[in-house]
Amino acid sequence: QVQVVESGGGLVQPGESLRLSCAASGSIFSIVTMGWYRQTPGKQRELVATITRGGTPVYADSVKGRFTISRDNAKNLVYLQMNSLKPDDTAVYYCNLAPPCRPCWGQGTQVTVSS
């Protein structure tokens, strides 16, 4: 099991950038695929990006070319660099294993993109 704490969210204008961080605890971190997810009220949580233990990323079509996922296995950290943000990116962002571990959900971090 992995415990996570997300940070880095905030209020930005369209076109701006944010970098989210996920601090994870658990000895298995370095060997599992991690993911960033997001959720807006009334909608299901959606997968934004994943990264394997070796650093291979996969992105949802909606963020491809704008978001970059990375990880530091030595520090148990996962990042999500978000560029060219759009109002549709407004959501609470979570990190978790991929596929997700039900008890591993954190509190998430709110990202709001608005002019």
FENVENFEN-V130104 format. One record per residue. N is the residue number from 0. PHI is phi in whole degrees, 0 to 359 (999 if undefined). PSI is psi in radians with two decimals (* if undefined). Layout:
N,PHI,PSI
N,PHI,PSI
This chain:
0,999,2.58
1,236,2.37
2,254,2.43
3,230,2.65
4,226,2.06
5,265,2.60
6,206,2.94
7,106,-0.07
8,290,3.04
9,169,-2.99
10,255,2.15
11,225,2.88
12,269,2.75
13,306,2.40
14,93,-0.24
15,275,3.13
16,235,2.73
17,216,2.67
18,236,2.05
19,268,2.57
20,235,2.58
21,228,2.01
22,264,2.13
23,243,2.47
24,248,2.72
25,125,2.35
26,290,-0.27
27,270,-0.03
28,309,-0.82
29,290,-0.18
30,247,0.03
31,249,2.68
32,283,2.32
33,248,2.73
34,218,2.72
35,253,2.38
36,233,2.86
37,214,2.71
38,214,2.38
39,246,2.72
40,306,2.30
41,83,-0.01
42,239,2.76
43,287,2.65
44,295,2.35
45,241,2.61
46,279,2.26
47,261,-0.82
48,199,2.65
49,230,2.79
50,215,2.25
51,285,3.00
52,298,-0.45
53,272,-0.07
54,99,0.20
55,277,2.12
56,264,2.69
57,223,2.42
58,235,2.60
59,293,2.60
60,302,-0.57
61,292,-0.32
62,240,-0.07
63,301,2.31
64,88,-0.21
65,244,-0.59
66,252,2.58
67,227,2.16
68,261,2.47
69,211,2.94
70,212,2.70
71,235,1.73
72,294,-0.50
73,291,-0.50
74,251,0.07
75,55,0.83
76,236,2.53
77,232,2.40
78,239,2.71
79,224,1.86
80,273,2.12
81,243,2.01
82,247,2.86
83,48,0.87
84,295,2.56
85,238,2.76
86,305,-0.58
87,293,-0.23
88,278,-0.11
89,299,2.18
90,181,2.98
91,270,2.24
92,256,2.36
93,233,2.65
94,243,2.69
95,192,3.05
96,294,2.90
97,228,2.00
98,300,2.73
99,290,2.62
100,263,2.06
101,304,-0.78
102,285,-0.07
103,266,-0.03
104,296,2.35
105,266,-2.88
106,279,-0.33
107,80,3.01
108,224,2.30
109,279,2.27
110,242,2.15
111,236,2.16
112,246,1.93
113,204,2.53
114,266,*
